[in-house]
Amino acid sequence: MKTRTIALTMMLCFAAAVVCLASDVNMGTWKLNEAKSKLAPGATKSQKVVYEAVGDQMKVTIEGTTADGKSLHIEWTGKFDGKFYPLTGDPNNDERSYKKIDARTLEGTSKKAGKVTSNTRIVVAADGKSRTVTSSGTNAKGAKVTTVAVYDKE
């Protein structure tokens, strides 16, 4: 009886986590709208960003292009809890944290070798059809840059 109760409790907790993640407005595929964006010269362009649930965590996959035209594939898996999780595929960053501010807003911080490289604010529009990503930090050459990228939901 005790084993069955524990198993049932664990299944209910997992189901609740899945429902919470599934209702997150960030979930899905987002495509860069270059016409509405203000990208810094030489900035990496993230043409497509996908948010998906992986267990009780979120996986963010970014497909993009570097300033010199090379393709990128960046992945981050973690929780929106403000803690840093490893980031792969990004030459400028090796870890990232996201923190949920409210139902439509995330704040993120990226680091390379323990040093903060950028701070980001992601806001999903009230209608859920677009989101604006505002980032400020330093590029690989140490210059301060700010980008405003607008994404449309696919």
C-alpha positions as CSV (number, residue, x, y, z in Angstrom):
1,M,0.0,0.0,0.0
2,K,2.8,2.4,0.9
3,T,4.6,1.7,-2.3
4,R,1.5,2.3,-4.4
5,T,0.8,5.6,-2.6
6,I,4.4,6.8,-3.3
7,A,4.2,5.8,-6.9
8,L,0.8,7.5,-7.4
9,T,2.1,10.7,-5.7
10,M,5.2,10.7,-7.9
11,M,3.0,10.3,-11.1
12,L,0.7,13.1,-10.0
13,C,3.7,15.4,-9.3
14,F,5.1,14.6,-12.8
15,A,1.7,15.2,-14.4
16,A,1.4,18.6,-12.7
17,A,4.9,19.6,-13.9
18,V,4.0,18.6,-17.4
19,V,0.8,20.6,-17.3
20,C,2.6,23.7,-15.9
21,L,5.3,23.5,-18.6
22,A,2.7,22.9,-21.3
23,S,0.8,26.1,-20.4
24,D,4.0,28.2,-20.5
25,V,3.6,30.9,-23.2
26,N,7.2,30.5,-24.3
27,M,6.5,26.9,-25.5
28,G,6.8,26.2,-29.2
29,T,8.7,27.5,-32.2
30,W,9.6,31.1,-32.7
31,K,11.0,32.6,-36.0
32,L,13.1,35.8,-36.2
33,N,11.3,38.7,-37.8
34,E,14.3,40.7,-39.1
35,A,12.2,43.5,-40.4
36,K,10.9,44.3,-36.9
37,S,14.3,43.6,-35.2
38,K,17.2,46.0,-34.4
39,L,20.3,43.7,-34.4
40,A,23.7,45.1,-33.5
41,P,26.2,45.0,-36.4
42,G,28.0,41.6,-36.4
43,A,25.4,40.1,-34.1
44,T,24.6,36.4,-34.3
45,K,21.1,36.0,-35.8
46,S,19.0,33.4,-34.1
47,Q,16.6,32.6,-36.9
48,K,14.6,29.9,-35.0
49,V,14.2,29.2,-31.3
50,V,12.3,26.2,-30.0
51,Y,11.1,25.8,-26.4
52,E,10.0,22.3,-25.3
53,A,9.4,20.4,-22.1
54,V,11.9,17.7,-21.2
55,G,10.7,16.1,-18.0
56,D,10.4,18.9,-15.4
57,Q,12.9,21.1,-17.3
58,M,12.8,23.3,-20.4
59,K,15.0,22.7,-23.5
60,V,15.8,25.7,-25.6
61,T,17.2,25.0,-29.0
62,I,18.5,27.9,-31.1
63,E,19.3,27.6,-34.8
64,G,21.2,30.7,-36.1
65,T,23.9,32.2,-38.2
66,T,27.1,33.9,-37.0
67,A,28.2,37.3,-38.3
68,D,30.4,35.6,-40.9
69,G,27.6,33.4,-42.2
70,K,28.4,30.1,-40.4
71,S,25.5,28.2,-39.0
72,L,25.0,27.6,-35.2
73,H,23.1,25.1,-33.2
74,I,22.9,26.1,-29.5
75,E,21.2,24.1,-26.8
76,W,20.3,24.8,-23.2
77,T,18.3,22.6,-20.8
78,G,17.3,23.7,-17.3
79,K,14.7,25.4,-15.2
80,F,13.5,29.0,-15.1
81,D,14.7,29.2,-11.6
82,G,17.6,31.8,-11.9
83,K,20.3,29.1,-11.6
84,F,22.9,28.6,-14.3
85,Y,22.8,25.6,-16.5
86,P,25.4,24.6,-19.2
87,L,24.9,26.0,-22.7
88,T,26.4,24.1,-25.7
89,G,27.2,25.3,-29.3
90,D,27.6,29.0,-28.4
91,P,31.1,30.3,-29.0
92,N,30.5,33.4,-26.8
93,N,28.7,31.7,-23.8
94,D,29.0,28.5,-21.9
95,E,26.2,28.8,-19.3
96,R,22.9,30.6,-19.0
97,S,20.2,31.2,-16.4
98,Y,16.5,32.1,-16.9
99,K,14.2,33.5,-14.3
100,K,10.4,33.8,-14.7
101,I,9.3,37.3,-13.8
102,D,5.6,36.8,-14.6
103,A,3.5,34.7,-17.0
104,R,4.9,36.4,-20.1
105,T,8.3,37.6,-19.0
106,L,11.7,35.9,-18.6
107,E,15.0,37.4,-17.6
108,G,18.2,35.7,-18.7
109,T,21.9,36.0,-18.0
110,S,24.7,34.4,-20.0
111,K,28.3,33.8,-18.9
112,K,31.5,32.7,-20.5
113,A,34.2,31.3,-18.1
114,G,32.3,32.7,-15.1
115,K,32.0,36.2,-16.5
116,V,28.7,37.8,-17.4
117,T,28.5,38.5,-21.1
118,S,24.9,39.5,-21.5
119,N,21.5,40.2,-19.8
120,T,18.3,39.5,-21.6
121,R,14.6,40.2,-21.2
122,I,12.1,38.2,-23.1
123,V,8.5,39.4,-23.3
124,V,5.7,37.5,-25.0
125,A,3.0,39.7,-26.4
126,A,-0.5,39.5,-24.7
127,D,-1.9,37.7,-27.8
128,G,0.9,35.1,-27.7
129,K,1.8,35.6,-31.4
130,S,5.1,37.4,-31.0
131,R,7.9,38.0,-28.4
132,T,10.5,40.6,-28.0
133,V,14.0,39.7,-26.8
134,T,16.1,42.7,-25.6
135,S,19.7,41.9,-24.9
136,S,22.6,44.0,-23.7
137,G,26.2,43.0,-23.0
138,T,29.6,42.8,-24.7
139,N,30.5,41.1,-27.9
140,A,33.6,38.9,-28.5
141,K,35.7,42.0,-29.1
142,G,34.6,43.5,-25.8
143,A,32.4,46.2,-27.3
144,K,29.0,47.0,-25.6
145,V,26.1,45.9,-27.8
146,T,22.3,46.0,-27.5
147,T,19.9,44.0,-29.7
148,V,16.2,43.9,-29.9
149,A,15.0,40.8,-31.7
150,V,11.3,40.2,-32.5
151,Y,10.1,36.7,-33.1
152,D,6.8,35.4,-34.5
153,K,5.3,32.2,-33.3
154,E,5.1,29.5,-35.9
